[in-house]
Amino acid sequence: MSVKITGFDNFEKEMKRLEGAAQELEGERKVQFKELLTPGFMMEYTQFDNLEEFLSASGINSQEDFKAMPEEQMDKIVAATTRFSTWGEMMSGAMKNYVSEKLGF
């Protein structure tokens, strides 16, 4: 009696693809807000269609405005307009989403 097992070739290809994607994410890197807070992320987790709408509604029209905003105030805005409680929680969620997308999940 013989048993034929199939699918290992596809599994091996997928594992190699995942390994390559994971290697691309290794080490320190700078990721822009637009790469993290994509329109898809913003539409799913906030009241806004994109990052620009969120920032504008938050009274942030420049990098200086963003830097000047107290973290407590940003946390209140995030809590009122997103599924997150704080800015840090939102960024953590965005990072998880970013990594998942890069790995192809």
N, C-alpha and C positions, 0 to 999 in steps of 0.2 A: 504494500500500500504506500502511495506517495502523496505528499501534500505539497501544493504549490502556494507559496506566499508571494504576494505582489505588493507593490507600493513602496518598497524600500528605496528605489531610485528617486522617487519624488520626495520622500522623506529626507534623503541625503542632500538633494538639491536645496530643499527648504532650509535645512540646518546650515548649509554653507552660506545661503543668502542672509540668514539671521546673524551668522558670525561676522560677515562683512559689514552689515548694518551696525552691529554692536561695536565693532572696531572703529567705525566712523564717529561714534558717540564718545569714545574713550577720551580721557584727559580733560583739561580745562578748555573751555571755549566761550566766546561771547555770542549770545543769541539775542537778537533785537526783539523788542516788544512785539513787533508786527509778526515775527515768526512764531511767537508763543501765543499771542492773543489774536489768532486768525479769525476771519469772519465766521467760519464754522463754529469755533469755540465760543465766540461772543454771542452768536445766535442761540446756541444751546444753553449757555449758562448765565446770560445776562438779558436785560431788556433791550439791548442794542444790536444793530446789525454788524457793527464793526468797531474797531478800537477808536477811530476818529470820533464817532458819535458818542462813545462813552466818555472820552476825554473832554470833548466840547461840553457835554451835559454836566460834567464835573467842574467846569470852570477852568479847565486846563487847556490853554491855547499855545503854550510854548514849553520848552524844556525847563526854562526858569520857573514857570508856574508849577510844573510838576515837582521840581526840587524844593520849592518854597512851601508846598502843601504839607501841613503836619500829618504824620502817619495816622493819628487818631481821626482826623477829618476824612482821610481817604478810607479808613476802615468803616466809617459811618456811611459813606457813599456806596461802598461795595456791599455792605449789609443791606442797604435799602434798594439796590438795583440789580443784585446778582443772587445766585444761589449760594454764595460764600459769605462768611461772617467777617472776614478781614482781607486786606490787600495781600498779606502773606499767604493766606489760604488760597486765594484766587491764583496767585502766581505758582503755588505748588501744584494746583490742579492743572494749570496751563502747561507746566513742565512735564507732568505725567502724560498729558495728552500729546505733547510734542514728541516725547520719547516713544510712546506707543505708535504714533504715526511713522516715525523714522524706522521703527522695527517692523512695520507693516501689519500691525494688529488692528 
